[in-house]
Amino acid sequence: MKIRILTGFSLLLLLVVINLTSCRMSYSFTGASIPPTVQTIQIDNFPNNSMLINPLLSQELTDALRNRFQSQTNLTLVNNDGDLVISGEITDYNTRPTAIQGDDVAALNRLTITVKVNFSNTVDPSQSFQNQTFSRFEEYPSTQDLMTVQDVLIKQINEYLVDDIFNRTVVNW
C-alpha cells in the first residue's frame, strides 16, 4: 500500500515538473509581457527638436528609458539590430501660464514635454507602431522661475513619459 502511494505521488510530481518545464511563459511584476524569443532591445537617442531647447533633456529622457528597460525586464540593451527598437524625438518643450486669476495674472505655469516615438518589434511586427505621440506636463507656481524648478519637473515628467512608453511597447493588457 505504501509503495502504491509513493508511486502515485512520484508520478504526480513527475507530471507537474514536466508540465512546468514544457510550458514557458514570460511574467513579470511590472506587467510586461515579453515573449522568451525577444532577448534584446535597442533604444536610440531621443534628440531634442523642440523650439525651446533644454540641453540636458535629450540625454535624461533617453537614459531614463534605458534604465527602465534594464531594471524591469530581462532584455539586453544593444546598440544595433535589437529584437525591439525604440526611437523618437522630443518635439515640444514649453511653458505656458494656466489658472489665470481675476487680475489677469497666472497663478500657475505648466511645463509640457511632448515626444514622438517609433517602436519596431522584429519578432511580432503587429506590435510595432510609428509616430505615436506622448505628452505629459507638470504645473508650478508662477511665483517661481522655471530655471529654479525645471530639474525637478523634468525628472517627474520623464518618469510619466517613460511609464507611458514602457506600457505601450511591452505591457499588452
Sequence and secondary structure as in RCSB ss.txt:
>XXXX:A:sequence
MKIRILTGFSLLLLLVVINLTSCRMSYSFTGASIPPTVQTIQIDNFPNNSMLINPLLSQELTDALRNRFQSQTNL
TLVNNDGDLVISGEITDYNTRPTAIQGDDVAALNRLTITVKVNFSNTVDPSQSFQNQTFSRFEEYPSTQDLMTVQ
DVLIKQINEYLVDDIFNRTVVNW
>XXXX:A:secstr
 HHHHHHHHHHHHHHHHHHHHH      TT     TT  EEEE    B SSS  TTHHHHHHHHHHHHHHHHS  
EE SSS SEEEEEEEEEEEEEEEEE TTS EEEEEEEEEEEEEEEESS GGG EEEEEEEEEEEEETTS HHHHH
HHHHHHHHHHHHHHHHHHHH   
